[in-house]
Amino acid sequence: MVISLASASPSASPAMLENLKAQMKLGSSHVMFRKEKANPFIKTQSSGRITMALAVNVSRFEGVTMAPPDPILGVSEAFKADTNDMKLNLGVGAYRTEELQPYVLNVVKKAENRMLERRENKEYLPIEGLAAFNKVTAELLFGADNPIIQQGRVATVQGLSGTGSLRLAAVFIERYFPGAKVLISSPTWGNHKNIFNDSRVPWSEYRYYDPKTVGLDFDGLISDIKAAPEGSFVLLHGCAHNPTGIDPTPEQWEKIADIIQERNHIPFFDVAYQGFASGSLDADASSVRLFAARGLEILVAQSYSKNLGLYAERIGAINVVCSTSDAAARVKSQLKRIARPMYSNPPIHGARIVANVVGDPALFNEWKEEMELMAGRIKNVRQKLFDSLSAKDKSGKDWSFILKQIGMFSFTGLNKTQTDNMTDKWHVYMTKDGRISLAGLSLAKCEYLADAIIDSFHNVS
Amino acid sequence: MQMRIMWRRCLSTSAVGLWDNVGLAPKDPILSITEAFLADSNPNKINLGVGAYRDDEGKPVVLQCVREADAKIAGSEFLESISRQGSLTLIEESVKLAYGETANVIKEGRFAGVQALSGTGACRLFAEFQRRFQPESRIYLPVPTWSKYSLLCTFSVPFRAYESQCFVSSVKYFLLNIRVPLSTVEICSSALRSHHNIWRDAQVPQRIFHYYHPESKGLHFSALMDDVKVKNHFPFFDMAYQGFASGDLDRDARAIRIFLEDGHLIGCAQSFAKIMGLYGQRVGCLSVLCLDAKQAIAVKSQLQQIARAMYSNPPVRGALLVSTILSDPDLKELWVKEVKVMANRVIRMRATLRENLEKLGSPLNWEHITNQIGMFCYSGLTPEQVDQLMKDFHIYMTCDGRISMAGITTGNVDYLANAMHEVTKSGQEA
């Protein structure tokens, strides 16, 4: 009997799972007898006898269906296939130079050269990662002189970039707060849902994006966070919200902290763009520091993919701020227990690069300069795009949201049909939710993009 | 949960924390040994808990082929496109290593291969995949058994008795260590713990199966293969020591090739941690053999989906190193030589240790030291003897008597033999 499985997607509902179980009937097997020629090179006792060639002819993976294609990868593929000269790839989530080339930071090259010269070994890291990295990453996030660090109240474990760090936290939540929900913004980074689904952590959304203003639905946000069951985890983007580019103002952050405290929720930050958003490492960490200063216990996932361009090295961390150093030690020990059966210990290369860059004052300053350049380029591009749109669009539409938004991404407010027009007519590739990556835009192309956006906005519904 | 929250509200934030119910995890036993070793000031101390290769001076080794590959890769611009290719090449080369360059499964594209976070990551990906697509199945983890007196071991339960449709984890203990390992059959033996934890965290129910030493009576090996077929088990191989065990890459993959030739579709976790000394890089490969290329593509897409929610993409550095070495004939040749050097040193240490013990007139049988292969040796020492070795001789190993051969050098093997003789010479078997 061929066992056929219903397609199992990560967000399979309990009903689907039941269906699956019902379909599987164990205990019966399809038997075929076939005389096989024994392999003369293998000495076995079974030469010449009838071998039961069984289920090997029926794969148990029959029911494994093709996983849905990654939406963002799809954009890049389509872009590659396009032969038009004017084509523009605004789907990419990685920084590009003005010449639209990938960029390896100079400080990274310097750090790697030093590492080569030192002829360092490639031994296992401890489960929690490189100690030097863990130290600098927490200091970078909270500030080196932050009392919570002095008091040993932060449990830091190196993780596999943002995703890996979020996953560690998600498993931790499932294990120690079973049934607790994570509240995620609507919209949010697509992989957030996958991470919580696979960790079996229930989630629900809080309002975030207001299409009418192309801005923050602050009242909706507060209302939804207030309404959630007490003790929920609230996933917040520390800066440069992905995909909208819309960040709360400092006053709004205070109010968010108020409501979280009131409801005994736990703040859970995803910090993937520290330094990359405004150009200042400290400014971009202000939301996290605000919450920490209130004495709250918080979780913070960090990634060095964008701000140090270390996308492929997979370097990040999960930090848990606890009320006591004893709690921090216990939490750290349990995070290690989660990491060990996942990958044993984390990869060294990226950790060493970060430790070298952040730990060396000269390199650190150089990094800050490079980051200001990268963030500066994005800001310039935003300005140019805004200027182009304002100049060309005679309808009086307010395009200032482009300037108000921050970070690599921008929500244009274009709907799906309009987005299709961007691609089909103008060869501008972006995601269907109307998100463009400014990292993939050059000053030279701003006018062209402005034309495309104006056309799509006004002439297509 | 409600009570705790209410209580929290009444007290000040610093008095009652959110993580009160989070206990301190038990310390990793191997870590404790290393710590105790480091704290010991005795000049004769030996650390036999180390899980990484050491040279004859007891130093960590970075292979020459790795240094050269490192230099080649240094300063690579446009890392993104390089990393994509590096990952693909890693997978291609890995499956060639495991299944043989001319294997049909490779020619026909009948494998789903993904880069993984070394052996652990490969096992975990597979375990998650197993739970998702074969939710009713179990994993059977092998536990070695032996009789101290006769060095024979038997199947405790006939393998046929197990239900069908279950997955089997074998190889590392069964086929690579095709000599007889030692007693201590609890699941907490250090060798087994890792596999146990991986499948446990993936929420796949487990069973243990006791296996038999196949070398002395060849028929049991093919009996296992028959059982696997009759019961439609799925063999999953964890191969962490290809080349490192015997010094010969093909020989160490023999078991997998035999299963392949017998028509089985298998899964395989490969690690480059020990065999290329890339421990901290976390580079490995998971491959699952399928009926046809179409199915392989589907399976691969699902594995990538699982990985996406765990870490998105695997780290590039290790993949670049491995693919650079394996796709460059000169570097590959150099690597093969260097692996032999490591394997031979271990084999030599095994021989020397055993010889010394025999010369000292030990009443016990130490054949198993040279019968076993790979980095580790189950010495047969009892926890009490292990303890005595630590206290009286400053020799550190895990309480199940497992020795890391990497920690033995020509400089300390005599001392070690003496010490082992001292604690066992009364000839008492536990």
HADDOCK unambig.tbl for C-alpha pairs under 7 A between the chains (distance, minus, plus):
assign (segid A and resid 8 and name CA) (segid B and resid 132 and name CA) 6.92 0.50 0.50
assign (segid A and resid 26 and name CA) (segid B and resid 165 and name CA) 6.99 0.50 0.50
assign (segid A and resid 27 and name CA) (segid B and resid 164 and name CA) 6.18 0.50 0.50
assign (segid A and resid 44 and name CA) (segid B and resid 219 and name CA) 6.89 0.50 0.50
assign (segid A and resid 44 and name CA) (segid B and resid 222 and name CA) 6.53 0.50 0.50
assign (segid A and resid 45 and name CA) (segid B and resid 219 and name CA) 5.88 0.50 0.50
assign (segid A and resid 54 and name CA) (segid B and resid 229 and name CA) 6.11 0.50 0.50
assign (segid A and resid 54 and name CA) (segid B and resid 230 and name CA) 6.85 0.50 0.50
assign (segid A and resid 55 and name CA) (segid B and resid 232 and name CA) 5.88 0.50 0.50
assign (segid A and resid 56 and name CA) (segid B and resid 263 and name CA) 6.78 0.50 0.50
assign (segid A and resid 56 and name CA) (segid B and resid 264 and name CA) 5.83 0.50 0.50
assign (segid A and resid 56 and name CA) (segid B and resid 265 and name CA) 6.33 0.50 0.50
assign (segid A and resid 59 and name CA) (segid B and resid 290 and name CA) 6.84 0.50 0.50
assign (segid A and resid 59 and name CA) (segid B and resid 291 and name CA) 6.11 0.50 0.50
assign (segid A and resid 64 and name CA) (segid B and resid 298 and name CA) 6.38 0.50 0.50
assign (segid A and resid 64 and name CA) (segid B and resid 299 and name CA) 6.29 0.50 0.50
assign (segid A and resid 65 and name CA) (segid B and resid 298 and name CA) 5.58 0.50 0.50
assign (segid A and resid 66 and name CA) (segid B and resid 298 and name CA) 4.29 0.50 0.50
assign (segid A and resid 66 and name CA) (segid B and resid 301 and name CA) 6.06 0.50 0.50
assign (segid A and resid 66 and name CA) (segid B and resid 302 and name CA) 6.81 0.50 0.50
assign (segid A and resid 67 and name CA) (segid B and resid 298 and name CA) 6.81 0.50 0.50
assign (segid A and resid 67 and name CA) (segid B and resid 301 and name CA) 5.34 0.50 0.50
assign (segid A and resid 67 and name CA) (segid B and resid 302 and name CA) 5.37 0.50 0.50
assign (segid A and resid 67 and name CA) (segid B and resid 305 and name CA) 6.92 0.50 0.50
assign (segid A and resid 102 and name CA) (segid B and resid 78 and name CA) 5.69 0.50 0.50
assign (segid A and resid 103 and name CA) (segid B and resid 78 and name CA) 6.97 0.50 0.50
assign (segid A and resid 104 and name CA) (segid B and resid 77 and name CA) 6.76 0.50 0.50
assign (segid A and resid 109 and name CA) (segid B and resid 75 and name CA) 6.35 0.50 0.50
assign (segid A and resid 121 and name CA) (segid B and resid 62 and name CA) 6.02 0.50 0.50
assign (segid A and resid 122 and name CA) (segid B and resid 62 and name CA) 6.79 0.50 0.50
assign (segid A and resid 122 and name CA) (segid B and resid 278 and name CA) 5.79 0.50 0.50
assign (segid A and resid 122 and name CA) (segid B and resid 279 and name CA) 5.98 0.50 0.50
assign (segid A and resid 122 and name CA) (segid B and resid 280 and name CA) 5.26 0.50 0.50
assign (segid A and resid 122 and name CA) (segid B and resid 281 and name CA) 6.94 0.50 0.50
assign (segid A and resid 123 and name CA) (segid B and resid 279 and name CA) 5.27 0.50 0.50
assign (segid A and resid 123 and name CA) (segid B and resid 280 and name CA) 5.11 0.50 0.50
assign (segid A and resid 124 and name CA) (segid B and resid 279 and name CA) 5.09 0.50 0.50
assign (segid A and resid 124 and name CA) (segid B and resid 280 and name CA) 4.18 0.50 0.50
assign (segid A and resid 125 and name CA) (segid B and resid 280 and name CA) 5.88 0.50 0.50
assign (segid A and resid 160 and name CA) (segid B and resid 311 and name CA) 5.67 0.50 0.50
assign (segid A and resid 163 and name CA) (segid B and resid 309 and name CA) 6.91 0.50 0.50
assign (segid A and resid 163 and name CA) (segid B and resid 310 and name CA) 6.37 0.50 0.50
assign (segid A and resid 163 and name CA) (segid B and resid 311 and name CA) 4.89 0.50 0.50
assign (segid A and resid 163 and name CA) (segid B and resid 312 and name CA) 6.17 0.50 0.50
assign (segid A and resid 164 and name CA) (segid B and resid 310 and name CA) 5.54 0.50 0.50
assign (segid A and resid 164 and name CA) (segid B and resid 311 and name CA) 4.35 0.50 0.50
assign (segid A and resid 167 and name CA) (segid B and resid 310 and name CA) 5.89 0.50 0.50
assign (segid A and resid 176 and name CA) (segid B and resid 22 and name CA) 6.95 0.50 0.50
assign (segid A and resid 191 and name CA) (segid B and resid 309 and name CA) 6.68 0.50 0.50
assign (segid A and resid 194 and name CA) (segid B and resid 309 and name CA) 5.43 0.50 0.50
assign (segid A and resid 195 and name CA) (segid B and resid 309 and name CA) 4.56 0.50 0.50
assign (segid A and resid 195 and name CA) (segid B and resid 310 and name CA) 6.78 0.50 0.50
assign (segid A and resid 198 and name CA) (segid B and resid 309 and name CA) 6.77 0.50 0.50
assign (segid A and resid 312 and name CA) (segid B and resid 315 and name CA) 5.61 0.50 0.50
assign (segid A and resid 312 and name CA) (segid B and resid 316 and name CA) 5.39 0.50 0.50
assign (segid A and resid 313 and name CA) (segid B and resid 315 and name CA) 4.67 0.50 0.50
assign (segid A and resid 313 and name CA) (segid B and resid 316 and name CA) 5.63 0.50 0.50
assign (segid A and resid 313 and name CA) (segid B and resid 317 and name CA) 6.72 0.50 0.50
assign (segid A and resid 314 and name CA) (segid B and resid 315 and name CA) 5.43 0.50 0.50
assign (segid A and resid 322 and name CA) (segid B and resid 17 and name CA) 6.95 0.50 0.50
assign (segid A and resid 323 and name CA) (segid B and resid 14 and name CA) 5.37 0.50 0.50
assign (segid A and resid 323 and name CA) (segid B and resid 17 and name CA) 5.54 0.50 0.50
assign (segid A and resid 327 and name CA) (segid B and resid 19 and name CA) 6.35 0.50 0.50
assign (segid A and resid 327 and name CA) (segid B and resid 20 and name CA) 7.00 0.50 0.50
assign (segid A and resid 330 and name CA) (segid B and resid 22 and name CA) 6.32 0.50 0.50
assign (segid A and resid 330 and name CA) (segid B and resid 23 and name CA) 5.77 0.50 0.50
assign (segid A and resid 330 and name CA) (segid B and resid 24 and name CA) 4.44 0.50 0.50
assign (segid A and resid 330 and name CA) (segid B and resid 25 and name CA) 6.92 0.50 0.50
assign (segid A and resid 331 and name CA) (segid B and resid 22 and name CA) 6.33 0.50 0.50
assign (segid A and resid 333 and name CA) (segid B and resid 24 and name CA) 6.12 0.50 0.50
assign (segid A and resid 333 and name CA) (segid B and resid 25 and name CA) 5.36 0.50 0.50
assign (segid A and resid 334 and name CA) (segid B and resid 24 and name CA) 6.94 0.50 0.50
assign (segid A and resid 334 and name CA) (segid B and resid 25 and name CA) 5.67 0.50 0.50
assign (segid A and resid 341 and name CA) (segid B and resid 120 and name CA) 6.72 0.50 0.50
assign (segid A and resid 341 and name CA) (segid B and resid 194 and name CA) 6.81 0.50 0.50
assign (segid A and resid 341 and name CA) (segid B and resid 197 and name CA) 5.66 0.50 0.50
assign (segid A and resid 341 and name CA) (segid B and resid 198 and name CA) 4.46 0.50 0.50
assign (segid A and resid 341 and name CA) (segid B and resid 201 and name CA) 6.89 0.50 0.50
assign (segid A and resid 342 and name CA) (segid B and resid 120 and name CA) 6.50 0.50 0.50
assign (segid A and resid 342 and name CA) (segid B and resid 121 and name CA) 5.75 0.50 0.50
assign (segid A and resid 342 and name CA) (segid B and resid 124 and name CA) 5.87 0.50 0.50
assign (segid A and resid 342 and name CA) (segid B and resid 198 and name CA) 6.71 0.50 0.50
assign (segid A and resid 343 and name CA) (segid B and resid 117 and name CA) 5.73 0.50 0.50
assign (segid A and resid 343 and name CA) (segid B and resid 120 and name CA) 5.03 0.50 0.50
assign (segid A and resid 343 and name CA) (segid B and resid 121 and name CA) 4.55 0.50 0.50
assign (segid A and resid 344 and name CA) (segid B and resid 120 and name CA) 6.17 0.50 0.50
assign (segid A and resid 347 and name CA) (segid B and resid 280 and name CA) 5.39 0.50 0.50
assign (segid A and resid 347 and name CA) (segid B and resid 281 and name CA) 4.79 0.50 0.50
assign (segid A and resid 347 and name CA) (segid B and resid 282 and name CA) 5.51 0.50 0.50
assign (segid A and resid 348 and name CA) (segid B and resid 280 and name CA) 5.41 0.50 0.50
assign (segid A and resid 348 and name CA) (segid B and resid 281 and name CA) 5.81 0.50 0.50
assign (segid A and resid 349 and name CA) (segid B and resid 281 and name CA) 6.90 0.50 0.50
